[in-house]
Amino acid sequence: MKRPFARWSPDREIRNWALGLIGERTTGRRLNTLRRQGWRVLHSVQWPSKSDIDHLAIGPSGVFTINSKFRKGKAVWYGDRAITVNRAPTRYIVVSEHEAQRTSRALSDHCGFFVPVRPVIAIVGAAKISVKNATPPVLVVDGAKAHTLLSGLAPVLPPERVEQIFSVARRPETWTGR
């Protein structure tokens, strides 16, 4: 019964974890609706380092790592190579790009062909999200609309390739490096 009250915990680490979970669940529920359109979605894919990929979406529009961020009531700004939250700089872009590159290497190694992976940052609960870049290297989207963004992109993978990549992504050894 401790978990529902974690977001009010005096321990900052526990509180941040609980708030992060709200963002992940919101984004995850939206991404799960893509399954009706031929998408495959995995949540909380574990690396040996104990870090994880919040969401991995594989579908007609490609392969995406989605990093959820719960920023209730905050102003999020995304420019050329920076994301700020209430004007404070973050490392979201660097972390998301690294996660996508690492995911691409793992999937490519186990699939036997190159698997490009595009990073997405899903912001949940922000008061305002401003994007000031025509071709951002990382997609930044409202987490409640992540499914709409992904399903609206041009198809690049046939259904059999989606299934092939998904079958590799489901195997724990893909992520453990074994």
GICORGI-V280421 format. One record per run of one state. SS is the DSSP state (alpha for helix, beta for strand, coil for the rest). FROM is the first residue (numbers start at 1). LEN is the number of residues. If there is no record, write none. Layout:
# GICORGI-V280421
ss->SS from->FROM len->LEN
ss->SS from->FROM len->LEN
This chain:
# GICORGI-V280421
ss->coil from->1 len->2
ss->alpha from->3 len->6
ss->coil from->9 len->3
ss->alpha from->12 len->26
ss->coil from->38 len->2
ss->beta from->40 len->7
ss->coil from->47 len->5
ss->beta from->52 len->8
ss->coil from->60 len->2
ss->beta from->62 len->9
ss->coil from->71 len->4
ss->beta from->75 len->4
ss->coil from->79 len->4
ss->beta from->83 len->3
ss->coil from->86 len->2
ss->beta from->88 len->2
ss->coil from->90 len->2
ss->alpha from->92 len->20
ss->coil from->112 len->5
ss->beta from->117 len->8
ss->coil from->125 len->3
ss->beta from->128 len->4
ss->coil from->132 len->7
ss->beta from->139 len->4
ss->alpha from->143 len->9
ss->coil from->152 len->7
ss->alpha from->159 len->11
ss->coil from->170 len->2
ss->alpha from->172 len->5
ss->coil from->177 len->2
